Amino acid sequence: MRITKKTILYVVIAELFFFILLPAVLLGINGIFHKLPSPEIPQILGNKIDTPEYINVYRHAYGVTEVIPFEDYVKGVVAGEMPSNFEPEALKAQAVAARTYSLSKIMRSGEGGNPPAHPDAPLCDDTHCQVYRSVYDLTSLKGEVWMNEDWQKICNAVDSTKGQLMYYDGKLAEQALFHSSSGGHTENSEDVFASAVPYLRSVESPYEEEATHQKEVKYFSAKDFVYLLNLKYPNRKLSSSVQSINVISKSAGGRVEDIKINESTYKGREVRDALGLSSANFETAFDGSTITITSNGFGHGVGMSQYGANGMAERGSNYKEILEHYYTGVKIY
């Protein structure tokens, strides 16, 4: 075959079409049908992590995965997790904690770590991850007045800390846990969960006067007490007759570590779960027929106490001071 200048021109035009023009056309068509941008993988820039613009979030109520702007997700988490009447500095502290915790889950998902409950998304919208409420959800739940006032307050708190995360020893503080109130002291992580985390240390949380679930009293007949424990932990085989209840040990934060009921030993958190208590920070009293349990605090007690954070904010602490108090040794930037 004779190769002419015209043949070469045709070859060049064909290559331009197949390798440049055709992909561009296809991408344009694809953009028509896929308007939502794909979630990004967080980029580590020096010792700071660049947060993604969009993330995947599984919405339980609708059974779908949505692509949501990351900072909008943080706003929805602050609205879902902390009372909107809290001080602005407390809301900022919540924003940084929620952003840090969310990003840690996103980064772990890049290693194949999406939860089985929502394999297509690293995050969901309920307590399995963090409670998230969309603008639509909040408008339906709260109304227009709340949206015009409280929602704007939350948006301002999140916007003013945009992209800020917590780091410990130069790495993302992945376990940025928080809870409603501690009852006066937070917990060492290993006293509640499996491992010791250096920035999750027990600290005082003195400003929780306005917290819910203070000195919360519950009464149980001996029969109901045994039934609930055996229902939750059938292998312990607690007898139907309660003879004695003794707290064996307490954690650094004042929660029950081990408690002995007759001859069976339970963890304080096991009793909390079985009886539906607000906290493992509890005292017991037994008069032979009725067990009285008085608890203080709400939640697992690890990391930031939200009511404690608000108490600190009311006394003039800024959000970085709040976070540095509850997460030992962290830096925020």
For each residue, the residues with C-beta under 8 A, 3 or more apart:
1:
2: 7
3: 7 8
4: 7 8
5: 8 9
6: 9 10
7: 2 3 4 10 11
8: 3 4 5 11 12
9: 5 6 12 13
10: 6 7 13 14
11: 7 8 14 15
12: 8 9 15 16
13: 9 10 16 17
14: 10 11 17 18
15: 11 12 18 19
16: 12 13 19 20 21
17: 13 14 20 21 22
18: 14 15 21 22
19: 15 16 22 23
20: 16 17 23 24
21: 16 17 18 24 25
22: 17 18 19 25 26
23: 19 20 26 27
24: 20 21 27 28
25: 21 22 28 29
26: 22 23 29 30
27: 23 24 30 31
28: 24 25 31 32
29: 25 26 32 33
30: 26 27 33 34
31: 27 28 34 35
32: 28 29 35
33: 29 30
34: 30 31
35: 31 32
36: 54 67
37: 53 54 67
38: 54 67
39: 52 54 55 56 67 106
40: 43 52 53 54
41: 52 110
42: 49 50 51 52 103 106 107 110
43: 40 49 50
44: 48 49 50
45: 48 49 50
46:
47: 167 170
48: 44 45 165 167 333
49: 42 43 44 45 103 107 165 172
50: 42 43 44 45 163
51: 42 70 71 99 103 163 165
52: 39 40 41 42 55 70 106
53: 37 40 69 70
54: 36 37 38 39 40 67 68 69 70
55: 39 52 67 68 70 73 102 106 121 122 123
56: 39 65 66 67 68 120 121 122 123
57: 65 66 67 68 73 121 123 124 125 132
58: 64 65 66 117 118 120 121 123 124 125
59: 62 63 64 65 66 124 125
60: 63 124 125 126
61: 125
62: 59
63: 59 60
64: 58 59
65: 56 57 58 59 118 120 121
66: 56 57 58 59
67: 36 37 38 39 54 55 56 57
68: 54 55 56 57 72 73 76 134
69: 53 54 72 73
70: 51 52 53 54 55 73 74 102
71: 51 74 75 158 159 162
72: 68 69 75 76
73: 55 57 68 69 70 76 77 102 123 132
74: 70 71 77 78 95 98 99 102 158
75: 71 72 78 79 95 154 155 158
76: 68 72 73 79 80 125 132 133 134 135 137 138
77: 73 74 80 81 98 102 130 131 132
78: 74 75 81 82 91 94 95 98 154 157 158
79: 75 76 82 84 133 138 151 154
80: 76 77 125 130 131 132 133
81: 77 78 94 98 130 131 178 306
82: 78 79 86 90 91 94 306
83: 86 306
84: 79 91 146 150 151 153 154
85: 150
86: 82 83 90 91 94 306 309 310 313
87: 90 91 310 313 314
88: 91 92 153 156 157 313
89: 92 93 312 313 317 318 319 322
90: 82 86 87 93 94 306 309 310 312 313 319 322
91: 78 82 84 86 87 88 94 95 153 154 157 158
92: 88 89 95 96 157 158 160 161 318 319
93: 89 90 96 97 304 309 313 319 322 323
94: 78 81 82 86 90 91 97 98 157 178 304 306 309
95: 74 75 78 91 92 98 99 157 158 161 319
96: 92 93 99 100 161 164 165 166 176 319 323 332
97: 93 94 100 101 166 176 178 303 304 323 327
98: 74 77 78 81 94 95 101 102 130 176
99: 51 74 95 96 102 103 161 163 164 165
100: 96 97 103 104 165 166 172 173 174 176
101: 97 98 104 105 130 174 175 176 177
102: 55 70 73 74 77 98 99 105 106 123 129 130
103: 42 49 51 99 100 106 107 165 172
104: 100 101 107 108 172 173 174 175 176
105: 101 102 108 109 113 122 123 129
106: 39 42 52 55 102 103 109 110 122 123
107: 42 49 103 104 110 111 172 174
108: 104 105 111 113 122 174
109: 105 106 112 113 114 122
110: 41 42 106 107 113
111: 107 108
112: 109
113: 105 108 109 110 122
114: 109 118 119 120 121 122
115: 118 119 122 124 128 129
116: 119
117: 58 124 128
118: 58 65 114 115 121 123 124
119: 114 115 116
120: 56 58 65 114
121: 55 56 57 58 65 114 118 124
122: 55 56 105 106 108 109 113 114 115
123: 55 56 57 58 73 102 105 106 118 129 130 132
124: 57 58 59 60 115 117 118 121 128 129 132
125: 57 58 59 60 61 76 80 129 131 132 133
126: 60 129 131 132
127: 130 131
128: 115 117 124
129: 102 105 115 123 124 125 126 132
130: 77 80 81 98 101 102 123 127
131: 77 80 81 125 126 127
132: 57 73 76 77 80 123 124 125 126 129
133: 76 79 80 125 137 138 141
134: 68 76 137 138
135: 76 138 139 147 151
136: 139 140
137: 76 133 134 140 141
138: 76 79 133 134 135 141 142 146 147 151
139: 135 136 142 143 144 147
140: 136 137
141: 133 137 138
142: 138 139 146 147 150 151
143: 139 146 147
144: 139 147 148
145: 148 149
146: 84 138 142 143 149 150 151
147: 135 138 139 142 143 144 150 151 152
148: 144 145 151 152
149: 145 146 152 153
150: 84 85 142 146 147 153 154
151: 79 84 135 138 142 146 147 148 154 155
152: 147 148 149 155 156
153: 84 88 91 149 150 156 157
154: 75 78 79 84 91 150 151 157 158
155: 75 151 152 158 159
156: 88 152 153 159 160
157: 78 88 91 92 94 95 153 154 160 161
158: 71 74 75 78 91 92 95 154 155 161 162
159: 71 155 156 162
160: 92 156 157
161: 92 95 96 99 157 158 164 319
162: 71 158 159
163: 50 51 99
164: 96 99 161 332 333
165: 48 49 51 96 99 100 103 172 173 332 333
166: 96 97 100 172 173 176 199 323 327 330 331 332
167: 47 48 170 171 172 173 330 331 332 333
168: 171 173 198 199 327 329 330 331
169: 198 329
170: 47 167
171: 167 168
172: 49 100 103 104 107 165 166 167
173: 100 104 165 166 167 168 176 199 327 330
174: 100 101 104 107 108
175: 101 104 189 197 199 200 303
176: 96 97 98 100 101 104 166 173 303 304 327
177: 101 189 200 300 302 303 304
178: 81 94 97 303 304 305 306 326
179: 182 297 298 299 300 301 302 303 304 305 306
180: 211 212 213 297 298 299 305 306 307
181: 205 208 211 212 213 214 297 298 299 305 306 307 308
182: 179 185 186 187 205 208 253 281 297 299 301 305 308
183: 205 208 214 254 279 281 295 296 297 301
184: 204 205 206 208 254 296 297
185: 182 202 203 204 205 252 253 254 301
186: 182 201 202 203 205 253 301 302 303 304 305 308 326
187: 182 191 192 200 202 251 252 253 255 300 301 302
188: 191 192 196 200 201 202 251 252 253 302
189: 175 177 192 193 195 196 197 200 302
190: 193 194 195 196 197
191: 187 188 202 251 252 253 255 257
192: 187 188 189 251 255 269 280 300 301 302
193: 189 190 300 302
194: 190
195: 189 190
196: 188 189 190 200
197: 175 189 190 200
198: 168 169 201 328 329
199: 166 168 173 175 327 328 329 330
200: 175 177 187 188 189 196 197 302 303 327 328
201: 186 188 198 328
202: 185 186 187 188 191 251 252 253
203: 185 186 325 326 328
204: 184 185
205: 181 182 183 184 185 186 208 305 308 311 326
206: 184 308 311
207: 307 308 310 311 312 314 315
208: 181 182 183 184 205 211 214 297 305 307 308 311
209: 311
210: 307 310 311
211: 180 181 208 214 297 298 305 307 308
212: 180 181 298 307
213: 180 181 216 278 279 295 296 297 298
214: 181 183 208 211 296 297
215: 294 295 296
216: 213 277 278 294 295 296
217: 292 293 294
218: 275 276 277 292 293 295
219: 290 291 292 293
220: 224 225 228 275 290 291 293
221: 224 225 289 290 291
222: 225 226 241 242 288 289 290 291
223: 226 227 240
224: 220 221 227 228
225: 220 221 222 228 229 242 275 291
226: 222 223 229 230 238 239 240 241 242
227: 223 224 230 231
228: 220 224 225 231 232 274 275
229: 225 226 232 233 236 238 261 266 271 274 275
230: 226 227 233 234 236 237 238
231: 227 228 234 274
232: 228 229 270 273 274
233: 229 230 236 266 270 274
234: 230 231 237
235:
236: 229 230 233 264 266
237: 230 234 264
238: 226 229 230 261 262 264
239: 226 262
240: 223 226
241: 222 226
242: 222 225 226 245 261 262 286 291
243: 262
244: 260 261 262 286
245: 242 259 260 261 284 286 291
246: 259 260
247: 250 256 258 259 283 284
248: 257 258 259 260 265
249: 256 257 258
250: 247 254 255 256 257 268
251: 187 188 191 192 202 254 255 256 257 268
252: 185 187 188 191 202
253: 182 185 186 187 188 191 202 281 301
254: 183 184 185 250 251 281
255: 187 191 192 250 251 268 269 279 280 281 282 301
256: 247 249 250 251 259 267 268 271 280 281 282
257: 191 248 249 250 251 267 268
258: 247 248 249 265 266 267 268
259: 245 246 247 248 256 265 266 267 268 271 284
260: 244 245 246 248 263 264 265 266
261: 229 238 242 244 245 264 265 266
262: 238 239 242 243 244
263: 260
264: 236 237 238 260 261
265: 248 258 259 260 261
266: 229 233 236 258 259 260 261 270 271
267: 256 257 258 259 270 271
268: 250 251 255 256 257 258 259 271 272 280 282
269: 192 255 272 273 280 300
270: 232 233 266 267 273 274
271: 229 256 259 266 267 268 274 275 277 280 282
272: 268 269 275 277 278 279 280 282 295
273: 232 269 270 276
274: 228 229 231 232 233 270 271
275: 218 220 225 228 229 271 272 293
276: 218 273
277: 216 218 271 272 280 282 293 295
278: 213 216 272 295 297 298 299
279: 183 213 255 272 282 295 296 297 298 299 301
280: 192 255 256 268 269 271 272 277 295 301
281: 182 183 253 254 255 256 295 296 297 301
282: 255 256 268 271 272 277 279 293 294 295 296
283: 247 293 294 295
284: 245 247 259 291 292 293
285: 291 292 293 294
286: 242 244 245 290 291 292
287: 290 292
288: 222
289: 221 222
290: 219 220 221 222 286 287
291: 219 220 221 222 225 242 245 284 285 286
292: 217 218 219 284 285 286 287
293: 217 218 219 220 275 277 282 283 284 285
294: 215 216 217 282 283 285
295: 183 213 215 216 218 272 277 278 279 280 281 282 283
296: 183 184 213 214 215 216 279 281 282
297: 179 180 181 182 183 184 208 211 213 214 278 279 281 301
298: 179 180 181 211 212 213 278 279
299: 179 180 181 182 278 279
300: 177 179 187 192 193 269
301: 179 182 183 185 186 187 192 253 255 279 280 281 297 305
302: 177 179 186 187 188 189 192 193 200
303: 97 175 176 177 178 179 186 200 326 327
304: 93 94 97 176 177 178 179 186 308 309 322 323 326 327
305: 178 179 180 181 182 186 205 208 211 301 308 309 326
306: 81 82 83 86 90 94 178 179 180 181 309 310
307: 180 181 207 208 210 211 212 310 311
308: 181 182 186 205 206 207 208 211 304 305 311 312 326
309: 86 90 93 94 304 305 306 312 313 322 326
310: 86 87 90 207 210 306 307 313 314
311: 205 206 207 208 209 210 307 308 314 315
312: 89 90 207 308 309 315 317 321 322 325
313: 86 87 88 89 90 93 309 310 316 317 318 319 322
314: 87 207 310 311
315: 207 311 312
316: 313
317: 89 312 313 321 322 325
318: 89 92 313 321 322
319: 89 90 92 93 95 96 161 313 322 323 332
320: 323 324 332
321: 312 317 318 324 325
322: 89 90 93 304 309 312 313 317 318 319 325 326
323: 93 96 97 166 304 319 320 326 327 330 332
324: 320 321 327 330 332
325: 203 312 317 321 322
326: 178 186 203 205 303 304 305 308 309 322 323
327: 97 166 168 173 176 199 200 303 304 323 324 330
328: 198 199 200 201 203
329: 168 169 198 199
330: 166 167 168 173 199 323 324 327
331: 166 167 168
332: 96 164 165 166 167 319 320 323 324
333: 48 164 165 167
